[in-house]
Amino acid sequence: MIKRENIKQAIDAISERDPEIGYSLNEMLGMGQIDVPLRGDQISQGDDLHFLFDNQKVFVKKILFFNEGTVPIEQRLLIKYGELTKKQELQDREEPIDYRQAAMEIQKAGLKLMVIHEIDYAIERLRRRPGILETNIPLPDDEFPSIQRAARSERLISFLEKIKRDNRTLDAVWEGDELAVLYRGVVDDAEPAHFIHFPFCMDSLMQVADINLEFFHVRFLLNTLARGLERNLFVCLVRQRIVGLIYLTFKDRMFHKGLEIKFIATLRGKTGHETEQAPRVPKGIGVFLVSGAWLVWKSEFAHIKEISLDSEIGARGFYAAVGFQPRGLSEYVLKTPKGRLLKAILIMANNCQDLKQGVVEEIGRLIKKQVKSLRKKARSEKERSARKVAIASVKECLKSEARLEFAKAAMGTLSKYEKKIPESRELVRFASEQGSEDTKANQEDETGSCH
């Protein structure tokens, strides 16, 4: 539950950085325009807490409030203040108001004011203590590390100042070939999606501020950039909209180093803007992000032994279903990708032209294991549902756009176990109808006895 003293602490923090905004917010708090809900209305709504700004509910992520203190309250206050000042500006205009356009301007003004405030705060910290910057890339000259870090701070400050002046949308950034796509896949079974490093620009930061996800707030993103860890941060992009983020870190164990999914969050059908109609959220964003992380692991960190995560109770069923196994009280380790995760990996791998040979071979082994699993009969509704997903995964190996290595792995294993797999004829027929010419030629060699 958010208390008045929490709001006062947030306003005081804002005042230290921007006295003018802080003074206005303090006045509003004193007059009751900013307040906490009545005791009967203070129950949290799912993942959200809320306070009142001009009689409007302002939602704050519960987990952010508990982990970050007043930071999420500060950011929501700044957004609402930016919206309020834009409303006053529009009301002072003499020309007629297009209310739809005005609503969009108001929303964007609030988000932009907050993002610029956070960028200015990041720049202030960089100027005050440039030597604290960390980097995951070794510095080339060890004799003058503080000088080099100071120089990097100046480059970063210049980059942040440039972001403040950049009014382009992610569409424009995309058209300018500034976004390097790591992997292409789908969500909702057919909607194209892209797995990329977080694209630091004004529009992307405003999008994150708007969708108001757990863990991924604007200050966290800027801190990640300042510490030189921005390459550990990835997004799922659908039609140039950010719908999910994942952050990877390294975790040292007694005898080896592991890769950890530190944070993952996906859009759940609502934004931080109460008046905006929530768009339909694609399904499969979480699976898409984990499949991208798996390919990053196998492609760039093949020497790392495992990938793990700490799971909340409500998400454990999801992680278990895609191949994670429990270790300890809350930790899960990904052993063998299965179900929807394997299918997502296959789609990404089939759309990747420069996949490393070691990764191709690893996926080939997963395909063989998946086909072999079809020998076991499904005895429950849950097992029948899992079997349908497994068959769909095998079909991904047999489509015309699939890599020949994957088709060979699937067809060879199908041929070996055709009498023990009831769907073997269906899958062979699918390959003959949907497969590439190379797959069909290979099919003649591997599965002639199935016809």
C-alpha positions as MATLAB code, in Angstrom:
seq = 'MIKRENIKQAIDAISERDPEIGYSLNEMLGMGQIDVPLRGDQISQGDDLHFLFDNQKVFVKKILFFNEGTVPIEQRLLIKYGELTKKQELQDREEPIDYRQAAMEIQKAGLKLMVIHEIDYAIERLRRRPGILETNIPLPDDEFPSIQRAARSERLISFLEKIKRDNRTLDAVWEGDELAVLYRGVVDDAEPAHFIHFPFCMDSLMQVADINLEFFHVRFLLNTLARGLERNLFVCLVRQRIVGLIYLTFKDRMFHKGLEIKFIATLRGKTGHETEQAPRVPKGIGVFLVSGAWLVWKSEFAHIKEISLDSEIGARGFYAAVGFQPRGLSEYVLKTPKGRLLKAILIMANNCQDLKQGVVEEIGRLIKKQVKSLRKKARSEKERSARKVAIASVKECLKSEARLEFAKAAMGTLSKYEKKIPESRELVRFASEQGSEDTKANQEDETGSCH';
ca = [
       0.000    0.000    0.000;
       1.264    3.468   -0.944;
       1.193    6.046    1.883;
       1.290    9.831    1.757;
       4.797    9.787    3.157;
       5.887    7.621    0.194;
       4.491   10.222   -2.186;
       6.172   13.020   -0.206;
       9.513   11.189   -0.378;
       9.088   10.796   -4.146;
       8.313   14.504   -4.566;
      11.331   15.435   -2.433;
      13.553   13.287   -4.674;
      12.149   15.046   -7.759;
      12.666   18.450   -6.087;
      16.391   17.785   -5.680;
      16.687   17.330   -9.440;
      14.054   19.834  -10.637;
      12.945   22.336   -7.952;
      10.265   23.887  -10.170;
       8.433   20.613  -10.809;
       8.967   19.574   -7.195;
       7.405   22.830   -5.933;
       4.314   22.341   -8.125;
       3.878   18.737   -7.018;
       4.263   19.730   -3.358;
       1.529   22.333   -3.799;
      -0.751   19.727   -5.365;
      -0.044   17.307   -2.509;
      -0.853   19.986    0.042;
      -4.161   20.836   -1.683;
      -5.172   17.167   -1.978;
      -4.868   17.009   -5.788;
      -2.304   14.270   -5.207;
      -3.446   11.804   -2.587;
      -3.714    8.176   -1.554;
      -7.020    6.322   -1.974;
      -9.441    5.847    0.877;
      -8.721    2.860    3.095;
     -11.415    0.741    1.438;
      -9.934    1.409   -2.023;
      -6.324    0.678   -1.079;
      -6.375   -3.022   -1.979;
      -3.864   -3.694   -4.748;
      -5.194   -4.692   -8.156;
      -3.181   -7.729   -9.233;
       0.376   -6.556   -9.762;
      -0.525   -2.896   -9.248;
      -0.780   -0.431   -6.397;
      -2.125    3.046   -7.042;
      -2.361    6.623   -5.841;
      -4.547    9.517   -7.020;
      -3.489   12.406   -9.229;
      -6.238   14.941   -9.867;
      -8.803   12.239   -8.909;
      -7.344    9.816  -11.474;
      -5.873    6.464  -10.466;
      -2.167    6.194  -11.211;
      -0.874    2.638  -11.188;
       2.485    1.593   -9.770;
       3.905   -1.906  -10.136;
       3.891   -3.568   -6.754;
       7.169   -5.415   -7.315;
       8.906   -2.196   -8.421;
       7.664   -0.343   -5.359;
       8.949   -3.061   -3.014;
      12.291   -3.397   -4.818;
      13.012    0.209   -5.856;
      11.254    2.300   -3.210;
       9.928    5.609   -4.501;
      11.452    5.366   -8.010;
       8.261    4.116   -9.738;
       6.192    6.726   -7.849;
       8.583    9.460   -9.000;
       8.253    8.344  -12.594;
       4.439    8.137  -12.532;
       4.252   11.586  -10.873;
       6.441   13.070  -13.612;
       4.308   11.509  -16.339;
       1.095   12.884  -14.838;
       2.700   16.307  -14.313;
       3.784   16.371  -17.971;
       0.265   15.459  -19.038;
      -1.210   18.184  -16.830;
       1.014   20.923  -18.227;
       0.214   19.805  -21.790;
      -3.527   19.917  -21.027;
      -3.167   23.475  -19.776;
      -1.197   24.411  -22.892;
      -3.884   22.971  -25.182;
      -6.663   24.719  -23.264;
      -4.882   28.053  -23.742;
      -4.908   27.658  -27.530;
      -7.584   29.583  -29.371;
      -8.086   27.145  -32.269;
     -10.621   24.257  -32.030;
      -9.322   21.110  -30.333;
      -9.176   17.739  -32.050;
      -9.770   15.675  -28.928;
      -8.304   12.446  -30.312;
      -5.148   14.230  -31.401;
      -5.041   16.147  -28.130;
      -5.221   12.919  -26.100;
      -2.219   11.561  -28.016;
      -0.263   14.779  -27.513;
      -1.031   14.770  -23.794;
       0.070   11.161  -23.371;
       3.303   11.671  -25.293;
       4.096   14.896  -23.426;
       3.895   13.118  -20.070;
       6.065   10.219  -21.166;
       8.652   12.467  -22.810;
       8.937   14.762  -19.794;
       9.639   11.786  -17.535;
      12.188   10.249  -19.930;
      14.052   13.559  -20.339;
      14.057   14.011  -16.560;
      15.599   10.547  -16.130;
      18.152   11.181  -18.875;
      19.177   14.453  -17.221;
      19.535   12.606  -13.919;
      21.713    9.949  -15.584;
      23.878   12.678  -17.157;
      24.232   14.386  -13.771;
      25.447   11.152  -12.185;
      27.904   10.536  -15.022;
      29.368   14.008  -14.671;
      29.583   13.775  -10.907;
      31.248   10.359  -10.739;
      32.568    9.275  -14.168;
      34.999    6.798  -12.629;
      32.245    4.501  -11.323;
      31.342    3.294  -14.796;
      31.635   -0.447  -15.245;
      32.047   -2.247  -18.534;
      31.794   -5.858  -19.622;
      34.418   -5.175  -22.312;
      38.091   -5.012  -21.165;
      39.644   -1.568  -21.561;
      42.534   -1.537  -24.065;
      44.901    0.572  -21.937;
      45.220   -0.490  -18.323;
      47.615    2.333  -17.419;
      44.972    5.076  -17.515;
      41.651    3.349  -16.703;
      40.163    6.416  -14.973;
      40.991    8.616  -17.986;
      39.436    6.098  -20.351;
      36.338    5.769  -18.221;
      36.003    9.542  -18.091;
      36.276    9.634  -21.895;
      33.639    6.946  -22.163;
      31.407    8.970  -19.833;
      31.707   11.971  -22.132;
      30.792    9.863  -25.171;
      27.831    8.457  -23.281;
      26.714   11.917  -22.176;
      26.859   13.070  -25.800;
      24.786   10.043  -26.817;
      22.184   10.751  -24.119;
      21.944   14.398  -25.147;
      21.346   13.224  -28.697;
      18.517   10.946  -27.532;
      16.777   13.938  -25.918;
      16.672   15.678  -29.323;
      15.681   12.576  -31.301;
      11.983   12.708  -32.208;
      12.031    9.749  -34.579;
       9.761    6.772  -34.068;
      11.148    3.244  -33.963;
       9.770    2.866  -37.498;
      12.120    5.610  -38.673;
      15.047    4.131  -36.734;
      14.243    0.775  -38.364;
      14.146    2.270  -41.849;
      17.502    3.875  -41.165;
      19.016    0.389  -40.720;
      20.082    1.215  -37.173;
      18.462   -1.870  -35.619;
      20.437   -5.076  -36.005;
      18.083   -8.053  -35.893;
      19.565  -11.010  -34.035;
      16.751  -13.507  -34.663;
      13.419  -13.515  -36.468;
      10.494  -15.545  -35.213;
       6.756  -15.344  -34.639;
       4.283  -14.750  -31.841;
       0.621  -15.723  -32.063;
       1.801  -18.554  -34.392;
       1.992  -16.190  -37.381;
       2.779  -12.594  -36.322;
       6.383  -11.713  -37.288;
       8.540  -10.704  -34.323;
      12.174   -9.651  -33.946;
      14.662  -10.389  -31.171;
      17.099   -7.487  -30.886;
      19.284   -5.656  -28.406;
      17.375   -2.864  -26.686;
      17.315    0.084  -29.143;
      18.212    3.135  -27.069;
      16.256    6.066  -28.484;
      13.542    8.424  -27.258;
      10.672    6.372  -28.692;
      11.852    3.088  -27.157;
      12.298    4.652  -23.708;
       8.854    6.244  -23.957;
       7.357    2.908  -24.960;
       8.861    1.218  -21.908;
       7.597    4.030  -19.688;
       4.120    3.613  -21.170;
       3.749   -0.163  -20.916;
       4.977   -0.034  -17.303;
       6.465   -3.527  -16.991;
       7.855   -5.227  -13.930;
      11.618   -4.708  -13.473;
      12.166   -2.678  -16.645;
      11.749    0.986  -15.774;
      13.547    3.842  -17.533;
      16.121    4.396  -14.783;
      17.075    0.710  -14.843;
      17.577    0.863  -18.622;
      19.757    3.972  -18.380;
      21.773    2.455  -15.526;
      22.356   -0.626  -17.672;
      23.637    1.606  -20.473;
      25.886    3.571  -18.101;
      27.434    0.389  -16.698;
      28.272   -0.908  -20.175;
      25.851   -3.827  -19.883;
      23.411   -2.767  -22.586;
      24.261   -5.807  -24.729;
      22.729   -8.031  -22.039;
      19.347   -6.384  -22.612;
      17.036   -7.698  -25.356;
      13.508   -6.992  -26.555;
      10.740   -8.651  -28.506;
       9.668   -6.197  -31.184;
       6.334   -6.641  -33.002;
       5.507   -4.065  -35.679;
       8.095   -1.764  -34.103;
       6.354   -1.995  -30.729;
       8.178   -3.307  -27.653;
       6.054   -6.102  -26.171;
       8.597   -7.793  -23.887;
      12.114   -7.500  -22.470;
      14.696   -9.914  -21.089;
      17.936   -9.186  -19.229;
      20.775  -11.712  -18.976;
      23.641  -11.782  -16.480;
      26.493  -14.109  -15.585;
      26.298  -16.103  -12.370;
      29.421  -17.572  -10.783;
      29.058  -20.989   -9.221;
      31.551  -23.092   -7.311;
      33.130  -24.785  -10.338;
      31.694  -22.952  -13.336;
      29.996  -19.827  -14.615;
      26.344  -19.881  -15.668;
      24.106  -17.589  -17.683;
      21.083  -16.308  -15.794;
      17.817  -14.838  -17.018;
      17.836  -12.111  -14.384;
      14.625  -10.382  -15.455;
      11.913  -11.125  -17.996;
       8.626   -9.286  -18.452;
       5.975   -9.153  -21.161;
       3.116   -6.869  -22.068;
      -0.142   -8.032  -20.539;
      -2.758   -5.985  -22.329;
      -2.569   -2.650  -20.546;
      -0.375    0.413  -20.524;
       0.367    3.013  -17.917;
      -2.209    5.291  -19.529;
      -5.626    4.613  -18.032;
      -7.643    6.299  -20.811;
      -5.977    4.385  -23.641;
      -7.785    1.340  -24.955;
      -5.539   -1.651  -24.408;
      -4.513   -3.366  -27.658;
      -4.751   -7.108  -27.993;
      -1.561   -8.685  -26.675;
       0.057  -11.399  -28.835;
       0.488  -14.808  -27.249;
       3.877  -16.457  -26.892;
       6.034  -13.410  -26.066;
       7.658  -15.103  -23.063;
       8.506  -18.214  -25.096;
       9.885  -16.003  -27.873;
      12.193  -14.173  -25.442;
      13.477  -17.383  -23.832;
      14.133  -18.939  -27.259;
      16.151  -15.866  -28.269;
      18.103  -16.116  -24.998;
      18.786  -19.809  -25.679;
      20.201  -19.014  -29.129;
      22.326  -16.173  -27.702;
      23.661  -18.636  -25.117;
      24.525  -21.338  -27.635;
      25.889  -18.916  -30.250;
      27.922  -16.503  -28.120;
      28.597  -18.306  -24.839;
      29.008  -21.956  -25.813;
      31.593  -22.394  -23.031;
      28.949  -21.579  -20.404;
      27.454  -24.749  -18.964;
      23.872  -23.722  -18.187;
      21.169  -21.093  -18.299;
      18.965  -20.604  -15.262;
      16.420  -18.287  -13.656;
      14.625  -17.673  -10.376;
      10.910  -18.246  -10.852;
       7.911  -16.884   -9.026;
       5.369  -19.518   -7.967;
       2.804  -18.435  -10.543;
       5.238  -18.881  -13.458;
       6.667  -22.278  -12.541;
       4.162  -24.225  -14.615;
       5.195  -22.273  -17.704;
       8.910  -22.871  -17.164;
       8.450  -26.555  -16.418;
       6.406  -26.974  -19.604;
       9.204  -25.628  -21.835;
      12.053  -27.669  -20.327;
      13.236  -25.965  -17.123;
      13.875  -28.214  -14.123;
      13.803  -27.103  -10.470;
      16.960  -26.767   -8.391;
      16.548  -25.621   -4.823;
      13.625  -23.541   -3.616;
      13.073  -21.175   -6.529;
      15.808  -21.716   -9.127;
      15.087  -23.379  -12.460;
      17.703  -24.685  -14.911;
      16.993  -25.219  -18.601;
      17.996  -28.775  -19.484;
      16.357  -29.744  -22.782;
      14.091  -27.230  -24.562;
      10.738  -28.808  -25.331;
       7.170  -27.966  -26.229;
       6.544  -24.445  -27.456;
      10.102  -23.401  -26.638;
      11.614  -25.938  -29.025;
       9.186  -24.881  -31.748;
      10.130  -21.211  -31.239;
      13.847  -22.071  -31.375;
      13.323  -23.972  -34.630;
      11.479  -21.061  -36.229;
      14.240  -18.640  -35.214;
      16.981  -21.011  -36.362;
      15.282  -21.554  -39.733;
      15.217  -17.777  -40.233;
      18.889  -17.311  -39.310;
      21.313  -17.421  -42.231;
      24.568  -17.433  -40.263;
      23.820  -19.945  -37.522;
      27.015  -21.515  -36.202;
      27.597  -25.175  -37.020;
      27.763  -26.140  -33.352;
      24.307  -24.644  -32.792;
      22.918  -26.453  -35.854;
      24.230  -29.750  -34.496;
      22.823  -29.043  -31.020;
      19.376  -28.332  -32.490;
      19.653  -31.485  -34.619;
      20.056  -33.525  -31.426;
      17.003  -31.807  -29.916;
      14.950  -32.686  -33.016;
      15.906  -36.344  -32.801;
      14.987  -36.400  -29.130;
      11.644  -34.740  -29.900;
      10.788  -37.305  -32.585;
      11.768  -40.183  -30.278;
       9.426  -38.807  -27.606;
       6.494  -39.476  -29.939;
       6.940  -43.215  -29.336;
       5.296  -42.753  -25.945;
       1.483  -42.759  -25.999;
      -0.393  -39.812  -24.520;
      -2.630  -40.967  -21.669;
      -4.003  -37.681  -20.300;
      -5.353  -34.457  -21.736;
      -2.162  -32.682  -20.688;
      -0.015  -35.274  -22.472;
      -2.213  -35.110  -25.588;
      -1.839  -31.324  -25.659;
       1.948  -31.630  -25.282;
       2.000  -34.194  -28.089;
       0.259  -31.775  -30.468;
       2.940  -29.181  -29.754;
       5.668  -31.799  -30.311;
       4.178  -32.726  -33.690;
       3.978  -29.042  -34.634;
       7.681  -28.726  -33.733;
       8.586  -31.650  -36.003;
       6.590  -30.073  -38.824;
       8.701  -26.925  -38.487;
      11.682  -29.091  -39.510;
       9.862  -30.330  -42.614;
       8.621  -27.057  -44.119;
      10.109  -25.633  -47.300;
      11.951  -22.884  -45.390;
      13.524  -25.316  -42.894;
      17.252  -26.028  -42.902;
      18.142  -29.269  -44.641;
      20.078  -30.427  -41.554;
      16.892  -30.200  -39.482;
      14.826  -32.016  -42.082;
      17.403  -34.799  -42.226;
      17.401  -35.154  -38.445;
      13.599  -35.388  -38.374;
      13.174  -37.696  -41.373;
      16.007  -40.009  -40.344;
      14.553  -40.485  -36.861;
      11.012  -40.895  -38.248;
      12.247  -43.599  -40.609;
      13.952  -45.423  -37.758;
      10.904  -45.402  -35.460;
       8.057  -45.269  -38.016;
       6.270  -48.351  -36.615;
       6.275  -46.973  -33.072;
       5.044  -43.462  -33.978;
       1.354  -43.351  -35.014;
       1.770  -39.988  -36.763;
       4.796  -41.024  -38.851;
       2.816  -41.356  -42.114;
       1.119  -38.003  -41.501;
       4.505  -36.343  -40.984;
       6.055  -37.994  -44.046;
       3.077  -36.868  -46.136;
       3.472  -33.341  -44.741;
       7.148  -33.350  -45.811;
       6.235  -34.501  -49.327;
       3.664  -31.713  -49.656;
       5.307  -28.828  -47.766;
       9.025  -29.611  -47.826;
      11.741  -28.119  -49.997;
      13.083  -29.945  -53.022;
      16.158  -30.946  -51.014;
      13.938  -32.290  -48.227;
      11.869  -34.297  -50.707;
      15.004  -35.714  -52.295;
      16.326  -36.664  -48.867;
      12.917  -38.157  -48.043;
      13.240  -40.601  -50.936;
      16.460  -41.908  -49.425;
      15.380  -41.992  -45.785;
      11.729  -42.993  -45.803;
      10.945  -44.843  -48.974;
       9.512  -47.710  -46.945;
       6.892  -45.406  -45.424;
       5.045  -44.867  -48.739;
];
